[in-house]
Amino acid sequence: MKVTIVGAGNVGATCADVISYRGIASEVVLVDIKEGFAEGKAMDIMQCATTTVFNTQLSGTTGDYSKTAGSDVVVITSGIPRKPGMTREELIGINAGIVKSVADNVLTHSPNAIIVVVSNPMDTMTYLTLKATGLPKHRVIGMGGALDSSRFKYFLSKALDKPANDVQGMVIGGHGDTTMIPLTRLASYNGVPVSNFLSQAELDKVAADTMVGGATLTGLLGTSAWYAPGASVAYLVDSILNDQKRMIPCSVFLEGEYGQEDICMGVPCIIGKNGIEKIVDVQLNDAEKALFAKSADAVRNMNADLKSVL
């Protein structure tokens, strides 16, 4: 199985590293526009092969998309990262042109690939990729919900003082500081609702911390986070390549699901060898439905800025 990762920055390189040492794919190609950058990252990771014991073949290229031919999955991380004080929405003008160009290039050499979009603002970039390429909806996946849910479970585990791997929870809606919806009502600790252990005030704080999780890290690091985002991409790619059929919240094109049309939003999906194999209908309550509709309005406002690109 072959994976191409376009963008060898922190997130792309971390994704390549995790895919390699976990043996998720047999071959990974890193692509970047900066001369020698992807080649250097690939070489650095490959020099870990004997110490972390993996057999994945990893290579890098400066913009030569012919080397990506035959990829099963293409991950697009390209674009400028978020700076302190910058929202994901402010990135749209710059990153839309980059993502469209990348999608065209990779599909020339890998016409059957499933595309995983990571570039921000992610829901809008996923929508752009779908519309610009004309691919069927199951082959274009926005990664954000996997990352947001990982952060949600982290904050839940901290509040519970229990292992994160024993906590279940998901985040739906837009992948933005004000648009994501942590579903505290459905979160559980080993099958028991977390509301049995945490007060409503504590749950509200967990939700609030989750929603600004990315911005918090940007403030601390001076740039966007990369370990959790890169690992979240690898987790999603693993479910595709190994047909694991995990239920992962992802940004996907909606055609009436959750009351929305002609928009890419985060909803729980079954992820397997065909990409999005099923959209799972979680029965939201009235308050959650209202939040989802509000989130959709915000994403649509960003999508309106794509008219000059599409």
C-alpha positions, -999 to 999 in steps of 0.1 A, spaced: 0 0 0 13 34 -10 6 68 7 16 102 -5 18 131 19 19 165 3 35 190 27 66 179 46 62 204 74 56 194 110 22 177 105 31 159 73 64 147 86 49 135 119 22 116 99 49 100 77 69 90 108 38 74 126 28 56 94 63 42 90 71 30 125 36 15 128 39 -3 95 6 11 82 18 14 46 46 -3 27 56 29 9 53 66 18 62 96 -4 67 130 10 63 160 -14 72 196 -7 79 227 -28 110 237 -7 141 223 -24 155 193 -5 131 196 24 110 165 18 141 145 8 158 155 41 128 147 62 124 113 45 161 105 50 159 115 87 130 92 93 145 63 74 176 65 96 153 55 124 144 22 108 169 1 126 162 16 160 124 17 158 123 -14 137 102 -7 106 103 -17 70 83 10 53 101 26 24 100 64 27 112 88 1 109 126 -6 107 147 -36 107 184 -44 75 188 -65 79 157 -87 45 143 -86 54 114 -109 70 98 -79 36 96 -62 21 75 -90 -1 46 -78 -9 60 -44 -38 45 -26 -42 74 -2 -31 110 -7 -28 133 24 -29 171 17 -13 191 45 0 219 23 -6 255 31 6 280 56 2 271 93 -18 291 117 1 319 135 -8 332 170 -40 352 169 -49 339 135 -81 319 130 -84 289 107 -109 310 87 -83 336 79 -62 310 60 -88 305 33 -76 329 7 -40 316 7 -46 279 11 -75 274 -13 -52 279 -44 -26 257 -29 -50 228 -22 -67 229 -56 -33 228 -74 -21 199 -53 -53 179 -58 -50 183 -96 -14 171 -95 -19 140 -74 -49 128 -93 -30 130 -126 -7 102 -113 -31 85 -88 -66 87 -103 -80 62 -79 -66 76 -47 -86 85 -16 -78 121 -6 -75 131 30 -76 168 36 -58 184 65 -52 219 53 -71 247 71 -98 259 71 -104 222 67 -141 219 61 -138 245 34 -107 229 19 -125 195 18 -155 211 0 -131 228 -24 -113 195 -31 -146 177 -38 -160 203 -61 -128 210 -79 -119 174 -86 -154 160 -92 -145 129 -72 -173 109 -55 -180 120 -19 -166 88 -3 -131 95 -17 -127 130 -2 -123 131 36 -116 160 60 -95 148 90 -105 174 116 -130 154 137 -104 127 144 -81 153 160 -109 172 178 -122 140 193 -87 130 204 -84 163 222 -119 159 237 -110 126 251 -77 140 265 -96 168 284 -122 143 296 -95 120 309 -79 149 328 -112 159 343 -120 123 353 -84 115 363 -87 83 344 -68 68 314 -76 84 281 -78 50 264 -108 41 286 -127 73 276 -150 75 246 -163 107 230 -166 125 197 -167 160 183 -189 168 153 -196 201 134 -171 224 118 -133 221 125 -131 256 141 -127 272 175 -164 283 175 -180 256 153 -170 223 167 -195 205 190 -181 182 217 -209 157 224 -206 156 262 -240 140 265 -227 109 247 -193 107 262 -185 76 284 -159 61 307 -158 23 300 -194 25 288 -207 45 317 -218 81 309 -193 106 321 -221 126 336 -221 100 364 -187 113 374 -185 149 363 -208 179 371 -224 199 343 -200 227 351 -170 203 347 -184 190 314 -189 226 301 -153 233 309 -141 202 291 -161 212 260 -148 248 262 -112 236 265 -116 212 236 -130 240 213 -99 261 219 -75 232 221 -57 241 188 -56 278 196 -42 270 231 -13 250 216 -7 277 189 -3 302 217 21 280 236 41 268 206 41 299 184 27 278 155 2 250 149 5 218 168 18 187 150 21 155 171 -16 150 177 -26 162 142 0 140 125 -10 109 146 -47 116 139 -41 116 101 -22 83 105 -50 68 125 -75 77 97 -51 64 70 -47 31 89 -85 26 89 -86 31 52 -56 10 41 -64 -19 65 -102 -17 61 -107 -14 98 -141 2 95 -135 24 125 -162 50 134 -143 83 131 -158 118 130 -147 132 96 -157 161 74 -177 147 45 -201 160 19 -237 160 33 -267 154 11 -295 157 36 -278 140 65 -281 159 98 -305 183 80 -277 198 58 -271 200 20 -241 209 -2 -216 213 26 -187 194 42 -191 190 79 -178 167 107 -201 137 114 -193 102 126 -184 80 96 -174 43 91 -139 45 75 -127 15 54 -110 6 22 -135 27 1 -130 58 23 -163 70 37 -183 38 38 -213 51 58 -224 82 76 -237 72 110 -269 89 121 -264 99 158 -297 111 172 -290 146 184 -312 164 209 -328 197 201 -299 217 216 -273 197 196 -293 201 164 -293 239 170 -256 240 175 -250 219 144 -272 242 123 -253 272 136 -220 255 129 -232 248 93 -240 285 88 -205 295 98 -189 270 74 -212 281 46 -200 317 51 -164 305 46 -174 284 15 -188 316 -1 -153 328 -5 -144 299 -28 -164 314 -58 -132 329 -73 -114 295 -70 -140 271 -82 
